[in-house]
Amino acid sequence: MIGMLPMVLGTPVDLNSPGHYVHWGVIQISVANLVVVGVMLLVFILALVLPFPRGRDRK
């Protein structure tokens, strides 16, 4: 069981290898940063679209 602990706690990607990059003309961005930007845009769009919780009506 102790021998499997580093395998379980290890990262799903090899951090010792060079990063992967995406090129669009003069724009170059790493895939990891592109994923972070995509998640931030998704959260921003969800914050705009999802309704705010409503309080109780005062009568």
ROSE-4610 file (N, C-alpha, C; in Angstrom, 1 decimal, always signed):
// ROSE-4610
residu = [M/M/M/I/I/I/G/G/G/M/M/M/L/L/L/P/P/P/M/M/M/V/V/V/L/L/L/G/G/G/T/T/T/P/P/P/V/V/V/D/D/D/L/L/L/N/N/N/S/S/S/P/P/P/G/G/G/H/H/H/Y/Y/Y/V/V/V/H/H/H/W/W/W/G/G/G/V/V/V/I/I/I/Q/Q/Q/I/I/I/S/S/S/V/V/V/A/A/A/N/N/N/L/L/L/V/V/V/V/V/V/V/V/V/G/G/G/V/V/V/M/M/M/L/L/L/L/L/L/V/V/V/F/F/F/I/I/I/L/L/L/A/A/A/L/L/L/V/V/V/L/L/L/P/P/P/F/F/F/P/P/P/R/R/R/G/G/G/R/R/R/D/D/D/R/R/R/K/K/K]
num = [1/1/1/2/2/2/3/3/3/4/4/4/5/5/5/6/6/6/7/7/7/8/8/8/9/9/9/10/10/10/11/11/11/12/12/12/13/13/13/14/14/14/15/15/15/16/16/16/17/17/17/18/18/18/19/19/19/20/20/20/21/21/21/22/22/22/23/23/23/24/24/24/25/25/25/26/26/26/27/27/27/28/28/28/29/29/29/30/30/30/31/31/31/32/32/32/33/33/33/34/34/34/35/35/35/36/36/36/37/37/37/38/38/38/39/39/39/40/40/40/41/41/41/42/42/42/43/43/43/44/44/44/45/45/45/46/46/46/47/47/47/48/48/48/49/49/49/50/50/50/51/51/51/52/52/52/53/53/53/54/54/54/55/55/55/56/56/56/57/57/57/58/58/58/59/59/59]
x = [+0.8/+0.0/+0.9/+1.9/+2.8/+3.5/+3.8/+4.4/+3.5/+2.2/+1.2/+1.0/+1.3/+1.0/+1.6/+2.8/+3.3/+2.5/+2.1/+1.3/+0.0/-0.6/-2.0/-1.8/-0.8/-0.6/+0.1/+0.6/+1.3/+0.4/+1.0/+0.2/-0.2/-1.3/-1.7/-0.9/-0.1/+0.8/+2.2/+3.1/+4.6/+5.1/+5.4/+5.9/+7.3/+8.0/+9.4/+9.7/+8.6/+8.7/+8.4/+8.9/+8.5/+7.0/+6.5/+5.1/+4.7/+3.4/+2.8/+2.2/+2.4/+2.0/+1.1/+0.2/-0.7/-0.3/-0.2/+0.2/-0.9/-1.2/-2.2/-1.5/-0.8/-0.1/+1.0/+0.8/+1.8/+1.5/+0.4/+0.0/+0.4/+1.1/+1.6/+1.2/+0.5/+0.0/+0.1/+0.5/+0.6/-0.8/-0.9/-2.2/-2.8/-1.9/-2.4/-3.0/-2.4/-2.9/-4.2/-4.3/-5.5/-6.7/-6.4/-7.5/-7.9/-7.0/-7.4/-8.2/-7.8/-8.6/-10.0/-10.1/-11.4/-12.3/-11.7/-12.5/-13.0/-12.1/-12.5/-13.6/-13.5/-14.6/-15.9/-15.8/-17.1/-17.7/-16.9/-17.5/-18.1/-17.4/-17.9/-19.3/-19.4/-20.6/-21.7/-21.4/-22.4/-22.8/-22.0/-22.3/-23.3/-23.2/-24.1/-25.4/-25.4/-26.6/-27.5/-26.9/-27.6/-28.3/-29.5/-30.3/-29.7/-29.8/-29.5/-30.6/-30.2/-31.2/-32.1/-33.4/-34.3/-34.6/-34.8/-35.2/-36.7/-37.1/-38.6/-39.3/-40.5/-41.2/-41.8/-41.6/-42.1/-43.5/-44.5/-45.9/-46.3]
y = [-1.2/+0.0/+1.3/+1.3/+2.5/+2.7/+1.6/+1.8/+2.4/+2.4/+3.0/+4.5/+4.9/+6.3/+7.3/+7.3/+8.3/+8.3/+7.1/+7.0/+7.7/+7.5/+8.1/+9.6/+10.1/+11.5/+12.2/+11.5/+12.1/+13.0/+13.8/+14.6/+13.9/+14.2/+13.5/+13.8/+14.9/+15.2/+15.2/+15.0/+15.0/+16.5/+16.9/+18.3/+18.5/+17.5/+17.6/+17.8/+17.7/+17.9/+19.3/+19.8/+21.2/+21.3/+22.5/+22.8/+22.7/+22.6/+22.6/+24.0/+24.5/+25.8/+25.8/+26.8/+27.0/+28.3/+28.2/+29.4/+29.9/+31.2/+31.9/+33.1/+32.9/+34.1/+34.6/+35.8/+36.3/+36.0/+35.4/+35.0/+33.6/+33.5/+32.2/+32.1/+31.0/+30.8/+29.3/+29.1/+27.7/+27.1/+25.8/+25.1/+25.2/+25.2/+25.3/+26.7/+27.8/+29.1/+29.3/+28.6/+28.7/+28.0/+26.9/+26.3/+27.2/+27.8/+28.7/+29.9/+30.5/+31.6/+31.1/+29.9/+29.3/+29.1/+28.6/+28.4/+29.7/+30.8/+32.1/+32.7/+32.5/+33.0/+32.3/+31.0/+30.2/+30.7/+30.9/+31.4/+32.8/+33.6/+35.0/+34.9/+34.1/+34.0/+33.4/+32.4/+31.9/+32.9/+33.7/+34.8/+35.8/+36.0/+37.0/+36.3/+35.0/+34.4/+33.9/+33.3/+32.7/+33.8/+33.6/+34.6/+34.7/+35.9/+36.1/+35.5/+35.0/+34.5/+35.7/+35.5/+36.5/+36.4/+37.6/+37.6/+37.4/+37.4/+37.3/+38.6/+38.5/+39.7/+40.3/+41.6/+42.3/+42.8/+42.4/+42.8/+43.8]
z = [+0.0/+0.0/+0.0/+0.8/+0.8/-0.5/-1.3/-2.6/-3.6/-3.4/-4.4/-4.0/-2.8/-2.4/-3.3/-3.8/-4.7/-6.0/-6.4/-7.7/-7.5/-6.4/-6.1/-6.0/-5.3/-5.0/-6.2/-7.2/-8.3/-9.2/-10.0/-10.9/-12.1/-12.7/-13.9/-15.2/-15.1/-16.2/-15.7/-16.7/-16.4/-16.3/-15.1/-14.9/-15.2/-15.6/-15.9/-17.4/-18.2/-19.6/-20.0/-21.2/-21.6/-21.8/-21.6/-21.8/-23.3/-23.5/-24.8/-25.1/-26.3/-26.6/-27.8/-27.9/-29.0/-29.7/-31.1/-31.8/-32.7/-32.6/-33.5/-34.1/-35.2/-35.7/-34.7/-34.3/-33.3/-31.9/-31.6/-30.3/-29.9/-28.8/-28.3/-26.9/-26.5/-25.1/-24.8/-23.5/-23.1/-23.0/-23.1/-23.0/-21.6/-20.6/-19.2/-19.0/-19.5/-19.4/-20.2/-21.3/-22.2/-21.4/-20.7/-20.0/-18.8/-18.2/-17.1/-17.6/-18.7/-19.3/-19.7/-20.3/-20.7/-19.5/-18.4/-17.1/-16.6/-16.6/-16.1/-17.0/-18.3/-19.1/-18.9/-18.7/-18.4/-17.1/-16.0/-14.8/-14.9/-15.7/-15.9/-16.7/-17.7/-18.5/-17.6/-16.8/-15.9/-14.8/-14.4/-13.4/-14.1/-15.3/-16.0/-16.3/-16.6/-17.1/-16.0/-14.9/-13.8/-13.0/-12.6/-11.9/-10.4/-9.9/-8.5/-7.6/-6.4/-5.5/-5.0/-4.9/-4.5/-3.0/-2.4/-1.0/-0.9/+0.3/+0.6/+0.2/-0.3/-0.6/+0.6/+0.7/+1.9/+1.6/+2.5/+2.2/+3.3]
